[in-house]
């Protein structure tokens, strides 16, 4: 998986109790426009168009574990459901953005940048692959 980068606002949002990463609904949104580290909420992201296998708001990434050990918190997520282009090509994307759909303004957490744009022709599939050992993110 591409390296995960957190949004700057995520640090403040954690400190201000906007996230309960152990139980909130986390979603992966696909975009072909580079996110800015200073983006805060979902409306700051230009999501790919819905249709042909992509649903507005993205796919849910279930929490596998959310715990701290020796003062280091680690969030491990299951891979979100696979996107499969159906009825035509799905919108081209290069960024997978993790958001908190339970937060009031759909707060942004972080994003991955893929080496190249991904285009799914009708019948092609794609899954964001979260690291089950290292987790998506750690907080020290």
N, C-alpha and C positions, 0 to 999 in steps of 0.2 A: 504494500500500500504506500501511496505517496505520504510524505511527512505531514503531520498534523500541525497546524498553526492556530493558536488561539487568537480571538478578537480581543483587543485591548479592554473593551467594556466588560468582558467576561469576569475579569478580576474584581472589578467593583461590584458587579451583579452578584457574585458569590458572597462578598463581604456584606452586602445589603439584603441578603436572604431572598433573592429573586429566583434561585435555583434550589431544588431538592433533587439532585442528580440520581439519587437512589430510587426515586419513585415517579418523577415527572415523565411525561411522554416526550421522547427525543426523536427528532426526525432528520433525515438527510434530504436536502434540497439540491437539485442539480442546476448549474448555471454555466453559461459560456462567457460571462463577463467577470473579470477579475474582481474578487472582493477586496475591500480596503480593510486593513487591520483596525481602522477606526470606525467601521460599521458597527451598529448596535442591535438593530432589530430586523426582522424578516423583510420589511418593506424597503430596507436599504439594499437588498439583494435583487438582482435581475434574474429571476427564475426562468428556466426554459419554458416554452409554451406547453400547455397541457395537450394531451392527445397522443394517439398511436403508442400507448403503453406508459405514458407519464401522466401522473395525477398532480395537480396543483397542491403544493404543501409538502411534497416528497413522501418518502417511505419511512415507516417507524423502525428505529433501531432499538431493540429491547435491551434493557440493562441485564447483564449477566452477573456482575458484582460491582458493588460500590462500597469500598471500605478503606480504612487506613491501617497501616502497620508501621510501628516505630515512627509515627509522625509524618508518614508519607501516604497521601490519599491516592488511590488508583481507581479509575472508572474503566470497566471492561464492558463493551457492548457486543451484542450479536450482530452479524452482518445484516443490514436491512434487506428486505425482500428484493429479489432480483427484478430488475426492469427488463421487460421483453418488448421490443418494438412489434406492434401488431396493427395491421391495416395501413402500413406505410412506414417510412423512416421516422424515428424519434428524434427530437431536437438535439443538435450537436451540443456537447458540453465538455468542459475541462475542469470544473470545480465541483467538489462535493462539500456542501455546507451543512454543518451540524447545528441544529437549532433546538430550542426548548419550546415545544408547542403548548406546554402547560403554563408557561409564563405569560403574564398579561399582554405583553406586546410581542410575543414570540421572540424572545431574546436569542441572540446569536452566541454560540459557544466557540466554534473554530471551523477551519476548513482545510481541505486537502487539494493540492494542485497536481494534476496529472501531467506527465511529460508532454503529451500531445492531446489535441482535441479528440473526443470519442464520438463517433457517429454510429448509430445502430440502424442498420437496414432492416426492413421487415423480416421478423423472425430471429434477429440477433438479440443476445442477452448481455447484461452487465450487472455485476454485483460489486458494491463497495466492500472491500475486504479489511475489516478491522482486526488488529493484532490481538489474539486472545491471551497472549502472555504478557506483553508490555502494557496492554490496555490502550485506550484512545488517548487518555491524558492522565498526568499525575500532578498533584499539587504538593509542594514541599514547604 
